[in-house]
Amino acid sequence: MSDDPLLARIIPVLAAVPGVAAIVLGGSRARGTAHDASDTDIGLYYRDGAAPDIERLREAVTGLVDDPAAVHVTPVGEWGPWIVGGAWLAIGGRKVDLLYRSTDQVSAVIDACRNGEISMHYQPGHPHGFCSAIWMGEVALCRALHDPDGLVAALKARTAPYPPALRDALVRRFQWEVLFSIENAELAVPRGDSTHIAGCAYRALACIAQVLFALNGAYLINEKGALAQAANFPVTVRDLAGRATEVWRQIGAAEHAAALQMLRVLESDLQKICRVS
């Protein structure tokens, strides 16, 4: 099961809920990069037509959490088509997040990604947007905690090796937007529109991260920390982390033109990498 006492306590309770077909550990704890304050991200996978019994799930987590009065477990779909739903819980002093995923829908997305078909969606909590390939990355990077029918194992087997068609699709989707975002920000400089400039700069940097993850055959499942991770890839832009920090320092000082010029140089370096990768 797990050498984590918290998970050893939680998983049997969740696995007994009707409709929960598989349970996985995600996020930094699955990747081995967590620190003491990291969230514990748990994915609850279900089959279409047999979604989790939400009332039974609510009863189950009420017996686990530190404050039963604060429990809110959503129905499937309440958090939109991509986050889907779940619960934010505190158990044993740790923050535990539950997220629902349909094995059938995730399977369809994996098929699409393997064919080089991706999509981007507006999603609160994901300022760069929710890329459909995140679902494939979640499966690739998760650790199965309860998978009696091998549903997650079967999905995971289709995520490796990293699909070349997905790599090409992500580079094609995000590489052009780096310069496009910079140019849009430059148009706002004469107006002193700091909010728009900062937003465009963020999009440029987020797109750089997307391209570098793809070039390195790595799944990007969240923008948080993505640029720092990309800075350590074998194929990356020289001193990426330091240069990104300097961009934000310049923007914070309202030196917008200087910040955007730095971004232009970053974009040029990325173009060179793409040409030889």
C-alpha angles and dihedrals in degrees: 000000000000141000088221108097091210093055091043087057097043105041100063090050094051093042090059092061112105111249097026100120098171139002126209138183113231141174126039094335091060091047094048094241099107126126127204094275096046119124119249105233115200123185119207110203121199139174120251109262091026105067120169117284097250096198091052090046090051091051091048097052092042087066091052107043129092093232114031091186090064097054116125117172114182128219116247109283099022092115094048134266096299106037086033101184145288136137142287108223142173113217123172090348092304128113109242121187122196120202128185122223130178112225090210094052093043089050090054091050091050090052090051093048091049087054092050096255116136136158137198125220137188108251131168109238092032105078092184091048132255112287113206089228088071089080090056090047092050090057093045094052102035128100116226113233099172120015108144095164096040093243096140092040090056092049092046092053089063094055097066132104095033106254115249090213090058091049091052093045094052094047090047092048099047110025096074092047093064094070092034090058092047092050091050090051091050090057089058096051096085089053092049089230096167096174093054092044092051091048093051091046090052091051091050092052093043090052090050088055091049092052094047093049089052094047089052094046092242126140116238109207101165136018091225107106092352096124093050090050092047090053089066098049121114089242108047147120116278113263091352096164095049094046092049090051090052091051090057092045090055092047091049088053090049089245089137099158092052092048093051092047088055089051090051090056090049090051091050091052090050091052090055091051092049092052093057100035 
